[in-house]
């Protein structure tokens, strides 16, 4: 095994990979070294690389500040991971993470998105240019907004996305921005102030600032607000495990999140795919990104289904506690969710294959310059009409998903 390890490292050095301290580096036997570029790749001391799906493209730098471990990750051109652990995630060109990162499975960091030191991610999607400060826990979330590295959405240091409830469910993913506008790279940035947090599932619109130190528990999908987080003081109440005093916001926001993920999958298949038709490495990078979106979709449906399956017991608990004060509307909402969850799951599956309004889709795709491989530049240079058509096309996917699911939940729209 030692000889094989040494031979893999020797083969990487021979092909041009920079490994200043080869005796300190570990390469797993399942790693395909043909998927590690020889062009300006540097692997610093203490790094560990595992996984048959691992892909490292040109210009990648690993471990400049402390050792990096990667397992089945796909790293695009000029990605830099300065220190930490990274598993089953995809980083598009020039994404980077600081020291002490822990990026768990199902993350997709698009072009030039980045984080400073000690950032924890899981099932996280960062659109281009989105920037995370230091000491952040940002799992189960999609964040968009901004137009460049000098005009980008940002999360202040010491920020938390709260994604786990006292009732032990994780139907809590939050949309910071959205897909249909966010992919166009022409939206105002969003700023989440440091020493704060967001309680999922939440929806926050563009040009929103959440003030530093605020734990925000609401929604602001319309955006254009400075949110100070002021709430009327609420009295303490008894806590009963398994009791849901409300479900409407959680369910509606979960549907909205899944609908946006479905739209993003179509964006990758219809638009992004055109920019990864060159080398085998480019195709594998694209494949890795789509796989992460599918992982996220499956996880969100799974969590939504788990929430629904708790509703039968929650109804009985709610009735026993509230007695004649029980809300019939809330009981109906819980019952609809529990009784229709299989139809809802099938509805999501049906929408997953829907590629949107054909006329708008085709018009938008016909105006994409696929001769250029500079995705960011192509999207940013679309004219206003094309932006609007593209946005309308993606909205048709989101609206189709929303209407397909909500028809099984009539009490949620009363």
N, C-alpha and C positions, 0 to 999 in steps of 0.2 A: 504493500500500500504506500509506504514511504517513497519507494522508487517511482511509483506511478505519479504520486504527488509532485515529486521533483521533476519528472519528465513533462508534466503539464505546464509547470512554471517555466521550465527551460524552453518549451515550445513557444510559450507566449513571449518570452524575452527574445527568442530568435526571430519571431515575426515582427518585432519592433515595439511591443508593449513595454512601457517604462515601469520597472519594479525595482526601486532602489535597494530594498532589503528583502530579497527573495526568500530567505530562510524563515522569515516571520509571516509569510503569506500562505494561506490555505485555499486550495482550489479543489472543490468536490469532484469525485470521479464521474458524476453525472453531468458535469458542465461540458458543453460543446464549445471547445475553444475556437471553432470556426465562426461562432457567433460573438466573438470578442474582436473588435476592430484593432488593427495594428497602427492606426493613424492617430498619433498624439493622445493615446490613452495612458494614464498614470494610475498605478495601484500602489498606495503607500503602505508603510509598515503596519502589520497586524490585521490586515484586511482578510475577510473570508468570503468566498464566492461559492454558492451552491445552486443547484437546480438546473434541470435540462432545458427549461424555458428561459433561462437567463440570457439576456441580450445586452451587449455593451457596444454602443456605436462610437464613432470618431469623436475625439476631444473630451471624452469623459474623464473626470478626476475623482478618485475615491480616497477618502481618509486623510485629507491634508491637515486636519486638526487632531483627530483621534481615529482609532480603527473603525472600519465600516464592515458590516456583515450584510450581504444581500442574498436573497433566496428567491429564485424564479421571478426576478424583476426585469423589466425592459427599460433600458436607459437610452434615450435619444441623443442626438448630437449635442455635445458641450454641456451635458448634465454634470453637475458637481454635487456630490454627497460628501459633506465634510466630516461626518462622524455619526455613528449610530447603527440602528438595525432597520432593515427594509425588506419586506416580504410581500410577494405576489402583488406588486403594484407597478404602475407604468408612469414613466416620466418623459414627457415630450421635450423637444429641443430646448436647451438652455434653462430648464427647470433646475432649481438647486435647493438644498436643505443644509442648515447649519449643524453644529456639533450637538451630540446627545439626542438626536431625533429617534423616534420610534414610529415607523410607518408600517402599519399592519395591513392585512390583506384587503384588497378591493379599493385601493386608492388610485386616482387618476389626476396627475398634475400636468396641466397643459402648458404651453410654451411660456417660458420666463416667469412662471409662478414660483414662489419661493417662501422659505421660512427661515427664521433666525435659529438660535440655539434652543434645545430642549422643547421640541414640538412633538406632540403625539397625535397621530392621525389613524383613522380606520374608516373604510367606506366613505372616503372624502373625495370630493371633486372640486378642484380649483381651476377656474377658467384662466386664460392667459393674463399674466401680469399681477394676479392676486398675490398679496404679500401678507405673511403672518409674522408677527413679532416673536418675542421669546417667551418661553414657559407657558405654552398654550396647549390645551386639550380640545381638539376640534374634530370629533368623530361624527359620522352619520350626518353629513351636511354637504350642500352644494353652494358654492359662492362664485358669483360673477361680478361684472362691473368694471369700468375703466377702459381706457383706450390705448395705454402705452405704459412703459416703465416709469414715466414721470407723472402719470395720471391714472392711478390704479386703486382698486378696492384694497382696504387694509384692515387687519385685526390687531389691536393693540396688545402689548405684552400682558401676560397673566390673565388670559381670557379662557373661559370654559363654555363649551356647548354642552348643556346638561341633557343627556340622552338616555337616561335610565330612571325609571319612576319607582316610587315606594311600592307599587303593585307589581314590580319586577317585569315590566314590559319595555320594549324598545321600539314601539311604533311612534318614533319621536324625531324622524329626520326633518331638517329645516332647509328651506329655500331662502338663500340670501341673494336676491336677484331672481332671475329665471332663465330658462333655456331659450325661448323664442326671441327675446331681445338680446340676451347676453352673448349668444354666439356671433352676433353681428359686430361686436367689439366697438360699439358706438354709444354705449350708455354711460351716464355719470357714475362715478365710484360710490361705494358704500363704505362707511367707516364705523367699526365697532370699537369703542373706546376701551383702553386698557383697564386692568383690575376689575373687569366686569364679566357678565355672562348672559347667555341666551337660553331660555328654557324651551326645549323642543317639545312638540313640533311647532315651528313658527315660520311665518313668511314676512320677509322684509324687502321693500322695494328699493329702487335705485335712488341715489341722491339722499340717502338716509344716514344720519349720524346718531348712534347711540352713545350718550355721554359716558365719559370714563366713570368707573365705579358703579355702574347701573347693572342690576340683574333684571333683564327685560323678560316679561312673561306674556307679552301680547303679540299681535300681528300688526304690520303696517305695510301691506302689499302695494299701496298706492305710492309710497315713498315720499321724498321731498319733505322730510320732517327731521327736526332735532328732538330726539326722544330722551326725556329726562327720567323716565321710569317712575314718576310719582303715582302712587296709588293710595286710595283711602285705606286706612288701617282696618284689617279684618281681624275678627276675634278668633282665638284658638278654638278648634273643634276637636271632638273625639276622632281618633283614627281607627279605621276598621280595615285590616288587610283584605283586599279583593273588592272593596267598595269603590265604584266610580260614581262620583257626584255629577259628572257631566262627561259626554263623549263626543258631542257634535264637532267641536273645534278639532279635536284629535283626528277624527275620521276624515273630515273634509281636507285637512292639511296633508294627511297621508295620501289621499287620492290625488291631490294636486302634485305632490312630490313624485309619485309613481308615474303620473301622466307626463311630467317633465322629463323623467328618465327615459320613457318610451320615445319622446320626441328627440332626445339627444342621441339615442341609438340610431334613429332614422337619419339624423344629421350626419353621423359618422358613416353610415352605410351609403348615403346618397351623395354627400359632399366631401367629407374628409377623405374617403377612399380614393378619390381622384388624385390626391397629393402623395400617395404612397405606392406608386406603380413602378418605381425604379428598381433598386436592388432588393435582394431577398431580405436584407436587414430591415429596409423600410417597410416591407410587407409584414414582417413579424412584429415590428413596433406597432403598426396599425392594428394587427390582430390582437396584440396584447391589450391595447386600449379598449377595443370592443369587448373583449372578455371581461374586463373590469366593470364595464357598464352592465353586462349581463349578470355578473356576480351581484352587483348592487340591486338590480331589478329583482332578482330572485330573493335576496335577503329582505327587501322591503315588503314583498308580497308575503313572505313567510312571517314576518313580524306583524303585518296587518291581520293575517289569518289567526295568529296566536292571540291577538287582542280580541278578535271577534269570538273566539272560542271561550273566552272568559266571561262573556256576557250572560250566559244562562245562570251561572251561579251568582253573578253580580246582581241580577234582577231579584233573586230570592233574598239575598242579603240586604239589598236596598229596601225591599218591602218590609222586612222584619224590623229594620231600624227606623224607617220613616213612618210606618203605619199609614193612617189616613192622610198624612202630609206628602205622601209619595206623588211624584209628578208622572202623570200618565204619558206625557210627551216623552220624558226620558225613558220610561219603561218601553214604549213603542220603538224608540230609537235603538235601544239595546236588543230588543227582540228581532227587529229587522236585520240588524247586523249579524246576529248569531244565526238566524234561520236562512239567510241568503248568502252566507260566506262562500259556498261552493260556486254559486252563480257569479258572484263577484270575482272570484279567482279565475273562472273561465272567461269572464269579460275582460279581465286584464290580459289574458293570453291571446284573446281575439284581437285586441287593440295593438298588441306587440307587433303584429304583421301588417298593420295599417300604415301606409306610407304617405298619407295625407291627401289633400285636395290635388287631384292629378293635374289640372290646368295650372294652378299656381306653382306646384312642384316643378313641372316641366319648364315653365317660363323662367323660374329662378335658376334651375340647373343649366339652361341654355345660355345664361349670362355669366356663368362661372368660367373664368379663364384657366382651363386645365393645362395649358402649355407652360404656365409658370408653376414652379414647385414651392413658391413662397406663400404658404397658406395665409399667414397673417397679413401680408401686403395685399393679396388678392381680395380678402374679405374687407379690409379697411378701405379699399378703393372702389367698392361697389357704390353706385349712385343711390340717391334717396329712394327712387322707385323700386330698385332691386331690393334694398333693405326692407321696404314695406311688403313687397311680394314674398320675400323669404320669411319674414316674421309671420305673415298671414298664413303661409303654408304650414309652418310649425305649430301655430295656434290651432289649425284645423285638427292636428293630431291630438293636441292637449284637450281640445273641446270634445272630440270624439270619445276619448277615454273618459273624461269627466261625465258626459251624458250617458255613456254605456253603463257606468257603475252606479251613478246616482239614481237611475230608474229603479234599482232594487232597494233604495233607501228613501222612499217618498217623505217620511216624517222629518228628514234632515233638511228639507228645502221649504218647509212650511213657514 
